[in-house]
């Protein structure tokens, strides 16, 4: 099955976090205008302490103008692998570090609009290694919960960020066992 052919594409917005294009496309006799959001890949990390507690963050989100309970994560910087980005984001957002991060899986956050992936890593034996080093514009509170509380936090809506829920699904599916990552993740 062939895809839609791009007839014309125009850049609408160019920002460090994402760019937006509008494309005129054709499939057979059908043509249409489509918007695509281009972003670097994202990472998120499920950090688990030696005591089995999960490190979470409560972060102000400017999109919905509210606090969100999440796991640490962010953009993969240019020239950086997802693994390195995950270790960096863990340290920057929480002050925690882990001796090893293992790959749990990746998702396409919203293929109707976005062209990127979000890679999930597990950070076992995560321990406080210093103070968080937040980006300008970030407001984050770090806290821990028992891993057994996570399903209830999702069910109640306390955790409602879909990419975080996808990461927790990988965590629950693999019960702490990693998947073999693509070599480009390392």
C-alpha positions in Angstrom: 0.0 0.0 0.0 1.4 3.4 -1.0 1.1 6.5 1.2 0.1 10.0 0.4 2.5 11.9 -1.9 3.5 15.4 -0.8 2.7 17.9 -3.5 3.8 21.0 -1.6 5.0 21.7 2.0 5.3 25.0 3.9 6.9 25.7 7.2 4.5 27.5 9.5 6.5 27.5 12.7 10.2 26.8 13.6 10.9 26.5 17.3 13.6 24.6 19.2 10.9 22.2 20.7 9.0 21.6 17.5 8.3 22.9 14.0 5.0 22.8 12.1 4.5 22.2 8.4 1.3 22.3 6.3 1.5 19.9 3.4 -0.8 19.4 0.4 -0.9 15.7 -0.3 -2.4 13.3 -2.8 -3.5 9.7 -2.6 -5.1 8.5 -5.9 -7.8 11.0 -6.8 -7.9 12.5 -3.3 -5.9 15.6 -2.2 -5.9 17.3 1.2 -4.1 19.7 3.4 -2.4 18.2 6.5 -0.5 19.7 9.4 2.6 17.8 10.8 4.4 18.6 14.1 8.1 17.7 13.8 9.9 17.2 17.1 13.1 15.5 18.2 12.4 12.1 19.9 11.5 12.2 23.5 12.5 10.0 26.4 11.1 9.2 29.8 12.4 7.2 32.7 10.8 5.0 35.4 13.2 5.5 38.3 13.0 2.9 41.0 15.0 3.3 44.3 16.8 0.4 46.0 13.8 0.3 48.4 11.4 -0.2 45.5 9.9 3.3 45.5 9.2 5.1 42.2 10.5 8.6 41.9 7.9 10.9 40.4 7.7 14.6 39.6 4.9 17.1 39.8 5.4 19.5 37.0 3.6 22.7 35.9 2.4 22.2 32.3 1.9 25.4 30.3 -0.3 23.7 27.7 -3.2 22.8 30.1 -2.2 25.4 32.8 -2.1 22.8 35.5 0.2 20.6 37.5 0.8 17.0 36.2 2.2 14.0 38.0 4.8 12.4 35.8 8.0 10.6 35.5 11.1 12.5 34.4 11.7 12.9 30.7 12.3 15.3 27.9 13.8 15.9 24.5 16.7 14.0 22.9 19.2 16.7 22.1 21.0 16.9 18.7 23.7 14.3 18.6 22.5 12.6 21.7 21.3 9.0 22.0 18.0 8.3 23.8 19.9 6.4 26.5 22.1 9.4 27.2 19.1 11.8 27.1 17.3 9.6 29.6 20.2 9.6 32.1 20.5 13.4 31.6 16.8 14.1 32.1 16.7 11.9 35.2 19.5 13.9 36.8 18.4 17.3 35.6 14.7 16.9 36.7 15.1 14.9 39.9 18.8 15.0 41.0 18.7 11.2 40.9 21.1 8.9 39.0 21.1 5.2 38.5 24.0 2.8 37.8 22.3 1.5 34.6 19.3 2.4 32.5 17.6 -0.3 30.5 15.2 0.1 27.5 11.6 -0.9 28.1 10.0 0.2 24.8 9.0 3.1 22.5 5.7 4.6 21.4 4.6 7.0 18.7 3.0 9.7 20.8 0.4 10.8 18.3 1.0 9.6 14.7 -1.9 11.7 13.4 0.2 14.8 14.1 3.7 14.0 15.4 6.6 12.4 13.5 8.7 11.4 16.5 8.9 8.6 19.1 9.1 8.5 22.9 11.6 6.0 24.3 11.1 4.6 27.8 13.9 3.5 30.1 14.0 1.8 33.5 16.4 3.2 36.1 16.8 0.6 38.9 18.6 1.5 42.1 18.1 5.2 41.5 19.6 7.3 44.3 19.8 11.0 45.0 23.1 12.2 43.5 22.6 16.0 43.8 20.2 18.8 43.3 18.0 19.0 40.2 19.2 21.4 37.5 16.0 22.6 35.9 15.7 24.4 32.6 14.3 27.9 32.6 10.5 27.7 32.6 10.4 24.4 34.5 8.7 24.1 37.9 9.1 20.7 39.4 8.5 19.0 42.7 10.2 15.6 43.3 8.6 12.9 45.4 8.5 9.1 45.8 5.6 6.6 46.0 5.4 2.9 46.6 5.2 1.1 43.2 2.0 -0.6 44.3 0.3 2.8 44.4 0.8 3.6 40.7 -2.1 1.7 39.3 -4.5 3.5 41.6 -2.9 6.8 40.7 -3.6 6.1 37.0 -7.1 4.7 37.7 -8.1 7.8 39.7 -6.7 10.3 37.1 -4.0 11.6 39.4 -1.6 10.4 36.7 -3.3 11.4 33.4 -0.4 12.1 31.1 -0.8 9.5 28.3 2.9 9.1 27.6 3.6 8.5 31.3 0.8 5.9 31.3 2.4 4.2 28.3 5.7 4.2 30.1 4.1 2.6 33.2 2.4 0.0 31.0 5.9 -1.0 29.7 7.1 -1.1 33.3 4.2 -3.4 34.3 4.4 -5.5 31.2 8.1 -6.2 31.6 8.2 -6.3 35.4 11.6 -4.7 35.4 13.0 -6.7 32.5 14.5 -4.7 29.6 13.9 -5.3 25.9 16.7 -5.5 23.5 17.0 -1.9 22.2 17.9 -0.8 18.7 21.6 -0.1 18.5 20.9 3.6 17.7 19.4 4.1 21.2 22.7 3.5 22.9 
